[in-house]
Amino acid sequence: MNISKVWYITGASKGIGRSLVEQLLLRGYKVAATSRQISALSDITSENFLPLEVDLKDEKSIAVSLEKTNTMFGRIDVIVNNAGYGIGGAIEELTEQEINDNFNINFFAVVKVIQQALPFFRSQHSGHIINISSIAGFAPGLGWSIYCAAKFAVTGLSEALTNDLKPLGINVTAILPGWFRTNFAKQDSIAFSKKQIDDYGFLRTAHQKMNEIDGKQPGNPDKVADIFIELVNSQNPPTLLFLGSDAYKRAKEKIAFLSQQIEEWEDLSASTDFQQ
């Protein structure tokens, strides 16, 4: 196991990000981790750990944090874009501000981190970008339209970047997790539209499932680090990895549905071609 790799992880104060940091440090890796408030990382003590207070909406803040990481550890090998939060509500219930805030963290922060990290990776002719999307970024759930859209964007960006960056020796993987037993179902990781329209009451019923599943999620976050280590040591890592048996099942169901739909509408798809 090559423990010389240096990891940079966003959104590391809780959830999968926090577990990933702790497990990587236990295995001897060097880790830089970001949070909106550095105090949230103050209880992690290791000579291999660099806590960073970063505003992920600010390119300069991101750039400074990456420079600090490179200065302390001499290189950066793995970027994990983990920061994000859910936003529930019908699209006409959500304000422009609520939508923009969610995209700024869930998608545009990912773009900014990648842009600032790529010069380091290009100079090394190596590196691995791991973007945390969601199974909702492939097979959307009920009542999370904007969150799903942001995660679809992360998934699509990852697929496109694989084509652009592979020739430079840089790998890209989007992780699409199902339910993991973290605090993601709790209020500090989930927001809901302030405006509520009576006709969308059925969405509130769907949202209630968050409370019902909390503490019963099938995924173990402490197992994620070993998966990520295997990915970054692989010669041919996948572009998409569905993480968790629930995510795998939901993806298979979506693929089967999509395949059936494509076949059902094949004649209409082909009808726009010039006739020979």
JOWONOR-V409997 format. One record per residue. N is the residue number from 1. RES is the residue in one letter. PSI is psi as a letter, one per 40 degrees, with the letter a starting at -180 (999 if undefined). Layout:
n:N res:RES psi:PSI
n:N res:RES psi:PSI
//
This chain:
n:1 res:M psi:h
n:2 res:N psi:h
n:3 res:I psi:e
n:4 res:S psi:e
n:5 res:K psi:i
n:6 res:V psi:h
n:7 res:W psi:i
n:8 res:Y psi:h
n:9 res:I psi:h
n:10 res:T psi:i
n:11 res:G psi:f
n:12 res:A psi:e
n:13 res:S psi:e
n:14 res:K psi:i
n:15 res:G psi:a
n:16 res:I psi:d
n:17 res:G psi:d
n:18 res:R psi:d
n:19 res:S psi:d
n:20 res:L psi:d
n:21 res:V psi:d
n:22 res:E psi:d
n:23 res:Q psi:d
n:24 res:L psi:d
n:25 res:L psi:d
n:26 res:L psi:d
n:27 res:R psi:e
n:28 res:G psi:e
n:29 res:Y psi:i
n:30 res:K psi:h
n:31 res:V psi:h
n:32 res:A psi:h
n:33 res:A psi:h
n:34 res:T psi:i
n:35 res:S psi:i
n:36 res:R psi:d
n:37 res:Q psi:h
n:38 res:I psi:d
n:39 res:S psi:d
n:40 res:A psi:e
n:41 res:L psi:e
n:42 res:S psi:e
n:43 res:D psi:e
n:44 res:I psi:h
n:45 res:T psi:h
n:46 res:S psi:i
n:47 res:E psi:e
n:48 res:N psi:e
n:49 res:F psi:h
n:50 res:L psi:h
n:51 res:P psi:i
n:52 res:L psi:h
n:53 res:E psi:h
n:54 res:V psi:h
n:55 res:D psi:h
n:56 res:L psi:e
n:57 res:K psi:e
n:58 res:D psi:h
n:59 res:E psi:d
n:60 res:K psi:d
n:61 res:S psi:d
n:62 res:I psi:d
n:63 res:A psi:d
n:64 res:V psi:d
n:65 res:S psi:d
n:66 res:L psi:d
n:67 res:E psi:d
n:68 res:K psi:d
n:69 res:T psi:d
n:70 res:N psi:d
n:71 res:T psi:d
n:72 res:M psi:d
n:73 res:F psi:e
n:74 res:G psi:e
n:75 res:R psi:i
n:76 res:I psi:h
n:77 res:D psi:d
n:78 res:V psi:h
n:79 res:I psi:h
n:80 res:V psi:h
n:81 res:N psi:g
n:82 res:N psi:d
n:83 res:A psi:h
n:84 res:G psi:i
n:85 res:Y psi:i
n:86 res:G psi:i
n:87 res:I psi:h
n:88 res:G psi:i
n:89 res:G psi:i
n:90 res:A psi:i
n:91 res:I psi:d
n:92 res:E psi:e
n:93 res:E psi:d
n:94 res:L psi:h
n:95 res:T psi:i
n:96 res:E psi:d
n:97 res:Q psi:d
n:98 res:E psi:d
n:99 res:I psi:d
n:100 res:N psi:d
n:101 res:D psi:d
n:102 res:N psi:d
n:103 res:F psi:d
n:104 res:N psi:d
n:105 res:I psi:d
n:106 res:N psi:d
n:107 res:F psi:d
n:108 res:F psi:d
n:109 res:A psi:d
n:110 res:V psi:d
n:111 res:V psi:d
n:112 res:K psi:d
n:113 res:V psi:d
n:114 res:I psi:d
n:115 res:Q psi:d
n:116 res:Q psi:d
n:117 res:A psi:d
n:118 res:L psi:d
n:119 res:P psi:d
n:120 res:F psi:d
n:121 res:F psi:d
n:122 res:R psi:d
n:123 res:S psi:d
n:124 res:Q psi:e
n:125 res:H psi:f
n:126 res:S psi:i
n:127 res:G psi:i
n:128 res:H psi:h
n:129 res:I psi:h
n:130 res:I psi:h
n:131 res:N psi:h
n:132 res:I psi:h
n:133 res:S psi:b
n:134 res:S psi:i
n:135 res:I psi:d
n:136 res:A psi:e
n:137 res:G psi:e
n:138 res:F psi:d
n:139 res:A psi:g
n:140 res:P psi:i
n:141 res:G psi:a
n:142 res:L psi:h
n:143 res:G psi:e
n:144 res:W psi:f
n:145 res:S psi:d
n:146 res:I psi:d
n:147 res:Y psi:d
n:148 res:C psi:d
n:149 res:A psi:d
n:150 res:A psi:d
n:151 res:K psi:d
n:152 res:F psi:d
n:153 res:A psi:d
n:154 res:V psi:d
n:155 res:T psi:d
n:156 res:G psi:d
n:157 res:L psi:d
n:158 res:S psi:d
n:159 res:E psi:d
n:160 res:A psi:d
n:161 res:L psi:d
n:162 res:T psi:d
n:163 res:N psi:d
n:164 res:D psi:d
n:165 res:L psi:e
n:166 res:K psi:d
n:167 res:P psi:e
n:168 res:L psi:e
n:169 res:G psi:e
n:170 res:I psi:h
n:171 res:N psi:i
n:172 res:V psi:h
n:173 res:T psi:h
n:174 res:A psi:h
n:175 res:I psi:h
n:176 res:L psi:g
n:177 res:P psi:i
n:178 res:G psi:a
n:179 res:W psi:h
n:180 res:F psi:i
n:181 res:R psi:g
n:182 res:T psi:a
n:183 res:N psi:e
n:184 res:F psi:d
n:185 res:A psi:e
n:186 res:K psi:i
n:187 res:Q psi:d
n:188 res:D psi:e
n:189 res:S psi:e
n:190 res:I psi:h
n:191 res:A psi:i
n:192 res:F psi:i
n:193 res:S psi:h
n:194 res:K psi:d
n:195 res:K psi:h
n:196 res:Q psi:h
n:197 res:I psi:h
n:198 res:D psi:d
n:199 res:D psi:d
n:200 res:Y psi:f
n:201 res:G psi:d
n:202 res:F psi:d
n:203 res:L psi:d
n:204 res:R psi:d
n:205 res:T psi:d
n:206 res:A psi:d
n:207 res:H psi:d
n:208 res:Q psi:d
n:209 res:K psi:d
n:210 res:M psi:d
n:211 res:N psi:d
n:212 res:E psi:d
n:213 res:I psi:e
n:214 res:D psi:h
n:215 res:G psi:e
n:216 res:K psi:e
n:217 res:Q psi:i
n:218 res:P psi:d
n:219 res:G psi:h
n:220 res:N psi:h
n:221 res:P psi:d
n:222 res:D psi:e
n:223 res:K psi:e
n:224 res:V psi:d
n:225 res:A psi:d
n:226 res:D psi:d
n:227 res:I psi:d
n:228 res:F psi:d
n:229 res:I psi:d
n:230 res:E psi:d
n:231 res:L psi:d
n:232 res:V psi:e
n:233 res:N psi:e
n:234 res:S psi:i
n:235 res:Q psi:d
n:236 res:N psi:g
n:237 res:P psi:i
n:238 res:P psi:i
n:239 res:T psi:d
n:240 res:L psi:h
n:241 res:L psi:h
n:242 res:F psi:h
n:243 res:L psi:h
n:244 res:G psi:i
n:245 res:S psi:d
n:246 res:D psi:d
n:247 res:A psi:d
n:248 res:Y psi:d
n:249 res:K psi:d
n:250 res:R psi:d
n:251 res:A psi:d
n:252 res:K psi:d
n:253 res:E psi:d
n:254 res:K psi:d
n:255 res:I psi:d
n:256 res:A psi:d
n:257 res:F psi:d
n:258 res:L psi:d
n:259 res:S psi:d
n:260 res:Q psi:d
n:261 res:Q psi:d
n:262 res:I psi:d
n:263 res:E psi:d
n:264 res:E psi:d
n:265 res:W psi:f
n:266 res:E psi:d
n:267 res:D psi:d
n:268 res:L psi:d
n:269 res:S psi:d
n:270 res:A psi:e
n:271 res:S psi:e
n:272 res:T psi:e
n:273 res:D psi:i
n:274 res:F psi:h
n:275 res:Q psi:h
n:276 res:Q psi:999
//
